[in-house]
Amino acid sequence: MSAQTVATAFQRHFGYAAPLLVRAPGRVNLIGEHTDYNLGYVLPAAIDKEIYFAVGLNGGHEIRLVSHDLNDCCTVAVDQLHRTDTQWANYLLGVAAQLQQRGIVLTGFDCVFGGNVPVGAGLSSSAAVECGLAFALDQLLATHIDKMTLAHVAQKAEHEYAGVMCGLMDQFASLFGRDGHVVRLDCRSLDYEYFPFDTQACRIVLCNSGVKHSLADSEYNKRRQECEQGVRILQQHYPEVQSLRDATLAQLQAHQAEFDEVVYRRCRYIVEENTRVLQACEALQRQDLVGFGQFMHASHAGLRDDYQVSCPELDALEEAARGLPGVYGARMMGGGFGGCTINLVAPEQVEAFLEQVSAAFEARFGRRPDTYQTSIVGGVSQVVGEQVTAGIGQ
Ligand code: GAF
């Protein structure tokens, strides 16, 4: 799959050449899970699993969408935007609706998209879809919206058209990724800092549990509510606590008796994870990958035991990776209940790592996991000239 593929499909489908081609990457997150909607810290990077878009204004009043991968299409009148029963289209229509709500006058447009971000693997294919279209419409309509606002447009689309009350991490990573760097985002101030990360020296290996939990979205929203409940309790004692990002472990412990046990554990995980992100970044700056990896394993333990968003398959993958030669760290990644683990592995040990983890997984679940080695790329951009003929992303 490449930008050229969607460009060709666009020409075939709509009978004219797409004036604009865009690529939008998925993401990994090294550490800082479920901290974004608690206004804490995350450490994602955009990766070379991408969605490609061919887009053009059609001069009419219809939005005509084609999913190349699903071989499906959906048409909606631009002045009657609504959620549809076509799940994949909602991510795109949600973006269009958000732009309208911000006063942008939309005209009809055509879009063919497709890519190689595995769906349901926790690599944010949905954010890539949203961000790619938001960027493309901004270009086509020359609206000159800044990238952070585009990230918010995409996030709001996910809230309102997909029903997931996500934080900003995935959309931010897709838009702000930088080649060869991870980026720490402070989800309250929206300040961000890039840290070099050389995937030649330390490979990012993803192991896909192959599990797609049907309750993931509702459980995700529930976690968010539990965190808000925790904040309300803390606020009675510490009015300055506006989100769990402001809370300390000592404050939580002092009022443990007032918490429902589950809510307490959710809050404990978030407070600890926020601290871990900051400590992990310090380790990264010292080029201490061993130290960094310890925070990843601790993150996994918290997600498994306190936040309870893991599953047996993810736990088995993390456990199999832990302690193997050349493995710095491993953890489940993303919203949870399935998807991938992220593993940091020394290059010369990758082959042995893949064999051992896959064998351990197969012994338990009777199948081998899909695995991917990823590199870190730049955020959403237009695909131009040679990139198209060279088949970028193929
Ligand atoms: C999903 C969400 F979309 C993100 O905002 C984030 O909360 C993540 O789960 C968990 O860290 O990817």
Boltz pocket constraint, residues with backbone or C-beta under 6 A from the ligand:
constraints:
  - pocket:
      binder: B
      contacts: [[A, 32], [A, 33], [A, 34], [A, 35], [A, 36], [A, 37], [A, 122], [A, 124], [A, 166], [A, 167], [A, 168], [A, 169], [A, 170], [A, 334], [A, 335], [A, 336]]
      max_distance: 6.0
